[in-house]
Amino acid sequence: MKRITDQKIPLSISSRGELASILGIREDDLAGIITQVPNLYREIKLDKKDGSIRTINAPLDGLKRLQRKILDNYLSRIILPPC
């Protein structure tokens, strides 16, 4: 299997199958991840200096790796116009 960085990444992704191919995972696995997204985060509560609580919903490791793969190999290649 080719590494994701060896592939030409399209400017748009038109299907779940195409995204799965780009990510190097099976389409069924991607479908499973999509349906399980609400369960793939853990809630972390942190105390703020003012005494209130900050709630963070952090992705579990498997989802975090997938998100990192999307960022590193797809989103980071997009050139944004200057502000």
N, C-alpha and C positions, 0 to 999 in steps of 0.2 A: 504494500500500500504506500502511496506517495505521502510524504509529509505535507501538511497543509501549506507550509511556506513554499513548497515546490510547485504549487498549483497556481494557475492564473485565477485570481478572484474576480468574479463579475461585479459590475457596478450595482446591479440589483439582483435580488434573489426572489424568484417567482413561485417557489413551491417549498413545502416541507422537505421533500426528497432532495431538492437541490441544496438546501441548507445542511441537511444531514450529510450529504456527500462532501461538502466543503469542510465540515467539522470532523469528518472521518469517523462517523458513527452510523449505525443502522437507523433507517427511518422509523422503525418500530420503537427503538430506544428513545429517539427524539420525541415521538408521540407520547411515550410514557412519562418523560420528563415534563412535557408541556402540561399533561393532565395532573401531575403531582406538584406543580410549582407552589401552591399554598403550603404544602408540607415540607418544602425544601429550604425553609428559613427558620432560624431560631431567634427568639426574642431576647434581647439583652437590655437590661435596665441599668443606666449609669446615673449616679448623683451628679448634679450640676452645682457650680459654686453658689448659685443663689438658693439652693435647697430643693429645687424642683428636680424632677427626674426626666432624663432623656431616654427615649425608647429607640433602640436600633434593631432592625430586622436584618440579621446577617445571614447570607446564604451558607448552607451546609457545604462541606468540602467538594463533593462531586459537582454541584451546581456552580460553585465558585471556580473550579477548574474550567468548566465549559464557558462561563462568562469571560474568563481570562483569555481563553482560546479565541473567542469572538473578538475581544478587544485587540489582542496582539496581532492577530492574523487577518483581520478584516477592517474594523473601525479605525485602527491606527493608520491605515493606508489612505484614508479619506483626507484630502487637503481641504481645509476650511478657509473661506475668505477672511481677510483681516476684519476686525471689529470696526 
